[in-house]
């Protein structure tokens, strides 16, 4: 049975950095790391500088270093508004 996915958008003041479907997301909240899966309850969170890591349905991972910001989760979508975001190889 395939894992349920949700849409992840990572946006900086300059551009849309990433927009794709993922099955899990870990973000650096100001009070600790937060884990997000499909169907998560609505949430607003402040983010600190750190690493965002998402897993795609094919089990590959995408990681980004962010410079803090905010995240909104609702309607099976997570939107990260980051001060800066750089891919990690």
N, CA, C and O of each residue as an XYZ file, in Angstrom:
356
protein
N       0.847     -1.181      0.000
C       0.000      0.000      0.000
C       0.893      1.244      0.000
O       1.762      1.377      0.862
N       0.690      2.148     -0.948
C       1.533      3.351     -1.007
C       1.265      4.271      0.183
O       0.150      4.333      0.702
N       2.305      4.978      0.600
C       2.167      5.927      1.697
C       1.423      7.167      1.216
O       1.547      7.569      0.059
N       0.656      7.761      2.110
C      -0.055      8.990      1.773
C       0.936     10.140      1.709
O       1.868     10.222      2.509
N       0.721     11.017      0.753
C       1.637     12.149      0.587
C       0.889     13.464      0.794
O      -0.340     13.511      0.849
N       1.681     14.523      0.905
C       1.146     15.874      0.999
C       2.103     16.794      0.258
O       3.235     16.412     -0.038
N       1.654     17.995     -0.036
C       2.460     18.946     -0.793
C       3.314     19.780      0.150
O       2.832     20.296      1.159
N       4.589     19.903     -0.199
C       5.520     20.751      0.539
C       5.968     21.881     -0.369
O       6.475     21.642     -1.465
N       5.779     23.110      0.085
C       6.285     24.298     -0.607
C       7.269     24.993      0.322
O       6.945     25.276      1.475
N       8.477     25.270     -0.180
C       9.458     26.053      0.566
C       9.675     27.338     -0.215
O      10.085     27.312     -1.376
N       9.394     28.469      0.439
C       9.414     29.773     -0.218
C      10.331     30.716      0.561
O      10.282     30.768      1.790
N      11.170     31.462     -0.169
C      11.975     32.533      0.422
C      11.453     33.860     -0.130
O      10.615     33.851     -1.032
N      11.918     34.991      0.382
C      11.478     36.268     -0.186
C      11.813     36.402     -1.674
O      11.155     37.159     -2.388
N      12.820     35.680     -2.140
C      13.242     35.801     -3.530
C      12.526     34.855     -4.486
O      12.299     35.207     -5.644
N      12.158     33.630     -4.010
C      11.651     32.638     -4.962
C      10.990     31.453     -4.271
O      11.136     31.241     -3.067
N      10.254     30.685     -5.079
C       9.768     29.377     -4.665
C      10.939     28.416     -4.829
O      11.386     28.178     -5.951
N      11.439     27.863     -3.735
C      12.635     27.026     -3.760
C      12.287     25.579     -4.070
O      13.035     24.901     -4.774
N      11.153     25.096     -3.551
C      10.779     23.691     -3.719
C       9.273     23.572     -3.657
O       8.627     24.219     -2.833
N       8.709     22.749     -4.524
C       7.289     22.423     -4.471
C       7.135     21.005     -4.981
O       7.265     20.753     -6.179
N       6.855     20.070     -4.070
C       6.679     18.681     -4.480
C       5.929     17.903     -3.417
O       5.762     18.362     -2.288
N       5.478     16.708     -3.802
C       4.777     15.839     -2.870
C       5.787     15.033     -2.070
O       6.746     14.494     -2.622
N       5.562     14.957     -0.769
C       6.433     14.210      0.137
C       5.551     13.381      1.073
O       4.351     13.632      1.193
N       6.161     12.387      1.739
C       5.405     11.558      2.681
C       5.714     11.903      4.132
O       4.931     11.577      5.023
N       6.849     12.559      4.381
C       7.155     13.006      5.741
C       8.039     14.239      5.689
O       8.740     14.484      4.706
N       7.992     15.007      6.764
C       8.739     16.255      6.847
C       9.188     16.456      8.288
O       8.411     16.254      9.221
N      10.435     16.853      8.466
C      10.959     17.216      9.783
C      11.514     18.630      9.681
O      12.321     18.927      8.801
N      11.074     19.502     10.591
C      11.500     20.907     10.564
C      11.994     21.326     11.947
O      11.556     20.776     12.957
N      12.917     22.313     11.994
C      13.439     22.790     13.277
C      12.565     23.888     13.885
O      12.741     25.066     13.574
N      11.640     23.508     14.737
C      10.812     24.487     15.436
C      11.617     25.174     16.530
O      12.659     24.667     16.943
N      11.151     26.307     16.996
C      11.885     27.035     18.029
C      11.936     26.267     19.351
O      12.820     26.513     20.171
N      11.006     25.347     19.566
C      11.003     24.555     20.801
C      11.387     23.104     20.551
O      11.154     22.250     21.406
N      11.968     22.812     19.399
C      12.374     21.446     19.071
C      11.906     21.064     17.680
O      11.144     21.792     17.044
N      12.370     19.913     17.217
C      12.005     19.460     15.877
C      10.553     19.000     15.841
O      10.044     18.431     16.807
N       9.886     19.257     14.701
C       8.500     18.862     14.476
C       8.456     17.868     13.328
O       9.146     18.046     12.324
N       7.650     16.821     13.469
C       7.445     15.850     12.400
C       6.051     15.999     11.825
O       5.072     16.101     12.565
N       5.962     16.010     10.498
C       4.688     16.205      9.807
C       4.460     15.029      8.863
O       5.362     14.632      8.125
N       3.242     14.472      8.890
C       2.811     13.427      7.965
C       1.517     13.884      7.297
O       0.913     14.870      7.719
N       1.092     13.168      6.254
C      -0.163     13.492      5.572
C      -1.312     13.460      6.577
O      -1.342     12.607      7.464
N      -2.240     14.375      6.440
C      -3.397     14.435      7.316
C      -3.138     15.109      8.651
O      -3.974     15.035      9.551
N      -1.997     15.761      8.796
C      -1.655     16.438     10.055
C      -2.688     17.516     10.368
O      -3.231     18.153      9.465
N      -2.946     17.709     11.635
C      -3.862     18.772     12.069
C      -3.304     20.135     11.661
O      -2.088     20.294     11.558
N      -4.168     21.114     11.429
C      -3.688     22.458     11.099
C      -2.718     22.968     12.163
O      -2.903     22.737     13.358
N      -1.676     23.669     11.697
C      -0.602     24.091     12.593
C       0.083     25.323     12.027
O       0.280     25.439     10.817
N       0.443     26.235     12.911
C       1.337     27.352     12.580
C       2.509     27.237     13.536
O       2.315     27.045     14.736
N       3.741     27.354     13.011
C       4.913     27.208     13.877
C       6.015     28.151     13.434
O       6.221     28.379     12.242
N       6.718     28.695     14.415
C       7.913     29.485     14.125
C       9.083     28.521     14.006
O       9.213     27.586     14.796
N       9.937     28.758     13.006
C      11.086     27.887     12.770
C      12.373     28.619     13.098
O      12.484     29.828     12.895
N      13.338     27.881     13.606
C      14.673     28.429     13.854
C      15.586     27.988     12.717
O      15.205     27.145     11.905
N      16.769     28.545     12.656
C      17.753     28.116     11.662
C      18.074     26.649     11.891
O      18.214     26.205     13.030
N      18.188     25.902     10.804
C      18.476     24.473     10.911
C      18.180     23.767      9.609
O      18.085     24.391      8.552
N      18.035     22.454      9.699
C      17.852     21.614      8.517
C      16.412     21.117      8.445
O      15.867     20.592      9.416
N      15.805     21.296      7.263
C      14.513     20.690      6.935
C      14.825     19.419      6.164
O      15.637     19.434      5.239
N      14.183     18.318      6.541
C      14.382     17.073      5.802
C      13.021     16.489      5.446
O      12.153     16.339      6.306
N      12.845     16.157      4.160
C      11.599     15.566      3.685
C      11.920     14.253      2.982
O      12.986     14.091      2.390
N      10.967     13.313      3.061
C      11.137     12.029      2.384
C      10.051     11.887      1.328
O       8.865     12.075      1.597
N      10.490     11.549      0.119
C       9.563     11.333     -0.994
C       9.019      9.899     -0.936
O       9.529      9.068     -0.185
N       7.985      9.618     -1.733
C       7.381      8.281     -1.732
C       8.336      7.207     -2.249
O       8.168      6.032     -1.925
N       9.333      7.589     -3.048
C      10.317      6.603     -3.529
C      11.464      6.413     -2.531
O      12.477      5.791     -2.852
N      11.296      6.953     -1.321
C      12.239      6.848     -0.200
C      13.495      7.713     -0.348
O      14.381      7.651      0.505
N      13.589      8.513     -1.409
C      14.700      9.459     -1.498
C      14.397     10.634     -0.580
O      13.244     10.894     -0.237
N      15.450     11.333     -0.191
C      15.297     12.444      0.748
C      15.741     13.750      0.100
O      16.590     13.770     -0.791
N      15.150     14.823      0.566
C      15.576     16.161      0.175
C      15.830     16.922      1.476
O      15.027     16.871      2.407
N      16.955     17.622      1.522
C      17.306     18.371      2.729
C      17.672     19.800      2.353
O      18.304     20.043      1.325
N      17.269     20.734      3.194
C      17.558     22.157      2.985
C      17.996     22.778      4.301
O      17.453     22.475      5.364
N      18.978     23.645      4.209
C      19.385     24.468      5.352
C      18.567     25.750      5.276
O      18.616     26.457      4.269
N      17.814     26.058      6.333
C      17.027     27.291      6.322
C      17.555     28.258      7.377
O      18.215     27.861      8.337
N      17.250     29.517      7.175
C      17.683     30.558      8.099
C      16.563     31.046      8.987
O      16.503     32.235      9.303
N      15.671     30.156      9.400
C      14.541     30.544     10.237
C      13.340     30.923      9.392
O      13.449     31.054      8.173
N      12.194     31.099     10.036
C      10.985     31.476      9.322
C       9.747     30.946     10.011
O       9.701     30.837     11.236
N       8.736     30.615      9.208
C       7.458     30.127      9.719
C       6.955     28.999      8.839
O       7.334     28.897      7.672
N       6.090     28.139      9.405
C       5.474     27.055      8.644
C       3.984     27.030      8.949
O       3.561     27.195     10.093
N       3.201     26.820      7.898
C       1.765     26.597      8.044
C       1.445     25.225      7.481
O       1.884     24.880      6.385
N       0.677     24.439      8.233
C       0.201     23.138      7.765
C      -1.318     23.191      7.764
O      -1.930     23.472      8.795
N      -1.934     22.922      6.613
C      -3.390     22.828      6.520
C      -3.763     22.210      5.186
O      -3.049     22.357      4.193
N      -4.898     21.514      5.179
C      -5.449     20.937      3.950
C      -4.414     20.115      3.176
O      -4.303     20.241      1.957
N      -3.656     19.272      3.894
C      -2.671     18.371      3.289
C      -1.581     19.119      2.518
O      -1.118     18.660      1.474
N      -1.185     20.267      3.045
C      -0.107     21.068      2.453
C       0.688     21.712      3.582
O       0.126     22.208      4.559
N       2.015     21.692      3.424
C       2.903     22.386      4.359
C       3.612     23.484      3.581
O       4.251     23.219      2.562
N       3.499     24.701      4.057
C       4.156     25.840      3.424
C       5.186     26.384      4.403
O       4.848     26.819      5.504
N       6.449     26.353      3.984
C       7.534     26.890      4.795
C       7.929     28.236      4.200
O       8.353     28.308      3.046
N       7.789     29.296      4.983
C       8.227     30.634      4.585
C       9.551     30.876      5.298
O       9.575     31.181      6.490
N      10.645     30.738      4.570
C      11.979     30.786      5.173
C      12.698     32.075      4.811
O      12.532     32.606      3.713
N      13.499     32.570      5.748
C      14.330     33.740      5.467
C      15.326     33.428      4.356
O      15.603     34.268      3.500
N      15.864     32.199      4.379
C      16.764     31.717      3.327
C      16.658     30.202      3.291
O      16.280     29.583      4.286
N      16.989     29.598      2.151
C      16.950     28.138      2.011
C      17.974     27.714      0.971
O      17.967     28.197     -0.161
N      18.853     26.806      1.370
C      19.893     26.286      0.478
C      19.860     24.768      0.502
O      19.845     24.170      1.578
N      19.849     24.126     -0.677
C      19.869     22.658     -0.714
C      21.141     22.101     -0.078
O      22.215     22.696     -0.170
N      20.995     20.955      0.563
C      22.133     20.225      1.112
C      22.324     18.989      0.250
O      21.388     18.216      0.048
N      23.534     18.802     -0.259
C      23.801     17.656     -1.149
C      23.864     16.362     -0.382
O      24.079     15.304     -0.973
